């Protein structure tokens, strides 16, 4: 059993009751949406339509068909990068501008494209006003927030740069969706592709993700997965209409409706208020750790690109007395029933920049269900580990 769960950056836990109810309701009352004229198929289609409308409204998308449901954020990113590749968008020598804190969901497909097309991958390490690349980027790909340090990108600054230079922008919002508001067809209309997942900040079930595609960019993407869509069954080519063009095969209806239910739950509680409560827990832990010689907090990473309004998410990563992060995470779980994440967090690029590639970091990420009592107990256990013979087991 886990008494304290501090791994919400990986997946939110526990799921709120409305999310669980939405999953069960779909499983017990819906058929396959778009695959039949019977009442259960219609009910499934209705629930997915309502979920799409609810999520689109929150993300500032006027036409909900521009919001695609995918199997996850990683799939969304790959749909874009590999869809552009298959459509012939990238040419040898093209430049893609990306960041130094990216998740492997970005760096691995970019590495594949770099080899396939002989691309130039430029890493963004300076202020946008100082960017002087040899050539105009064909695409900008950036994470909205680091899953390692919690640092939040100054999206307004990046949007201004991309709009001024007419460069398409892909945002990996796995960590910020459901936490930081975005207006994709208003204030943030420079975002061409927006990718997010169900199971993190939106509090939904795993197995679903989001992909927003701006204007007519869907025609510049070759669908990487094709098959039945429930529409245009007489045509052997994928439909051009949205969202069917990128929603081949039976979707994970329970996960999709859970994502919408999670959003509604957060809106009812107040999304900003929920985030503020989590940030208070983060601050309490950092304040406690500030004078501990055996513990070093690792923060930041975006430098001048850090958001001025919300600089951090409720994520804290740290080094612990030259101890392997994976070993410490195991001790916390096995001996104290506290769930954290140790290692490289699927983000080699970030750890390379931070300098923690060899040792890794311990990451504690706070969620809506955590309390100040959780933080106090976590701190107490870390202090106990630091000053007892338990250290010998690490």
Steps between C-alpha positions, in 0.01 A plus 500: 500500500605861438422741782627813324490537123743759361530393136227709340729621220498139377128448550246658732379289791250430639248569228203711615167318531342682199787368284447142618125536451551626144717198415251253644208679337658469157601137550155400618280718281669562165576315180761584236448864391429538129493125444131429481154655500391356832440691820820389676717621210313831500549534875874443466521757219301750708731470799814539290348800321418664834853431625649654186281810535585540869874467448504721189323779686754486782797514261352789302423299186197635314446201269523187715574275201850648501560318830614143432487218752812282495634215718718748693725806485791299359276383215385858440859622465587212268186557291629850429872440451465181299190622321693804376791275405286259299336791320844624385502811719865462607788528256870420557666786687177636652528634856273403789527716811435319828582533870752366747242352740301286260344165586602195296158520337652794308871421487467143371278573199710810427812284506335264251407789271849648530653177370235439236501848347848628598337776704666755725362489857569831676468522880342814642719630783479878463238772502290509182621852426851356477418209270725513195472174311669433170159428350136550587360205696257280313332422832529592871433217748495580873370359826265732687658394830782273608391169647831495693527842665146632455627816327230658281571641154419863419256401228403859416861580412533189282166569329609855419825372347325236288229739384750771408709253300208294361626171647267214600512412870442163667441505876535194724255587777507167684579674830295822465165388357243530778730725703582807289232655278565542130297670227600325179297715263543823692798608706704194399397473136863461391481139626458278195493165680410445866555158658384382842407190696195392698656344806713781646366850569157426352458217755364256242577136436808395301451403138390831349661822387425820312628651178390843382577580135474861386326619181565271203818343633328161507555481124875540555499193725486150360295282739744258660220261600223421252197275511130513577360831614128426490472743207573490125525121519475476122825695455833317518689817591487669842237777522621858484234626738573555868511332744460173305825552308703419813259283700521162328397193697295462814587770747543465873160642584528446878829691513366779278191564713710472817719785372197722461368395840836584656495845343145563626604391849793743495284784368250442778775522762674785318803410287710794619410429862596131469836593348565762767441241774751265336757777463469573874599139566797537267612816677466336841728215392757735346499721811561194718781377272675836479734437796550125455860431401413150378234615254536723195196630314534530122288780355452695179649425162324747269699808607365806319226281353339435842138607532475823706149421629532131594872412506459148641263207519458302826805284421820475706808302397801457724833330564534316830844467659666343193250213512360336189159654437353164401619341824355778712168476315494125572569552871228765523253262338598170663567621853284811533217456246580832328482508121747726319687462171874439482725490195500697175123548462502414126683829446865442419528847345396674822736296717784565257442875538464477879804276541316213668526243221706257708328521838152599393263693724223421745179672390205579724196637318198620694139449395150613586463238775822578687500688830750687715503196727637296207784750457581496870513120509712490184748744653510303823577176315779661296655635819473156659672340202777758509583441865447126557664181394236469224753700297713190479234327294510763225 
